[in-house]
């Protein structure tokens, strides 16, 4: 089963730190000596080598130069950037609001042929109505204290969702039954969202599975994740988005998705659960 996304990102950072520390040892330098030659505070090299401080591009260049391994700097910088991009805090992603992040991911959505999405907290973004998305994005803005561009962000999210209707895209979507009941907007708007869900699940390119309450589980509930073909998995935690591209880890998430698919219900049974949630939203 998938390990903690944060652990995955930390492991990538530790790998970079270990490579740098190995270069230092091969050069016969102590951490203190390396820091002095780089003009740093005496503890900086030690913190970088123990993965306590993420090195900047200039830190890596200086480290490699002092150790006589300048030719390794470019590869290490590239690897470090990849490691740092794996775990990006939502506050950083949303520092200018949420519209831009939706627009920035349009190319990823357009080039993906097969989407596999597991949602344990909210309906997947590409299935959301304007009112449902507005309720979610207003809550996120208030919780994170980031700039309020909710109206623009909702329009950008809906524009990105055109991939459901345009192009050659397939969607395998799994949601926990509880997701159908979460009141992220008022009752009538939630009911409208659930009716729209019924419409979308009738499309030939959409497979919607619902994991019922009380089902005997072979995989425990996980954090929501989006798999884009076999190339990338985006995992959504409370504080950050974790982007995974390592093939073996992507495979693990796809394995988890396959296991979750086996305990989900589809077709008329899934529609029955949506109707139950719709009636509850209007009661």
LINBEL-V453759 format. One line per field, one symbol per residue. phi: phi as a letter, one per 20 degrees, with the letter a starting at -180 (. if undefined). psi: psi as a letter, one per 20 degrees, with the letter a starting at -180 (. if undefined). A space follows every 50 residues. Layout:
phi=???
psi=???
This chain:
phi=.feggfffffffffffffffffffffemdefffffffemdfgeffffffd mecffegfffffgfffemcgfeffffffffffffffccfggffdfdodgf ffffeggfffefececcdcdcbfggfdefgfffffffffffffemegecg ffffffffffffffdcndcdcdcccfgggfdfeebfgfffffffffgfff feffecddddefgnffedcffdfgbdddldebcddddfdbddddcfgffg gfffffffffffdedclffffffffgfffffee
psi=qprphhhgghhghhggghgghhggghikqrhggggghikrqhighghghj khppqrghggggghghjklhiigghhgghghgghihopqhhghjhjaigh hghhighgghipgopoppoihqqqhijqrggghggghggggggikrqokg ghhgghghghiihhiqanpqooppqqhhhiipmirrghhgghghghghgh iiqhjpopqpoqqiqpqiprprqqqppobjhqppporhirppppipghhg hghhggggghhhjrqrchgghhhggghghhhi.
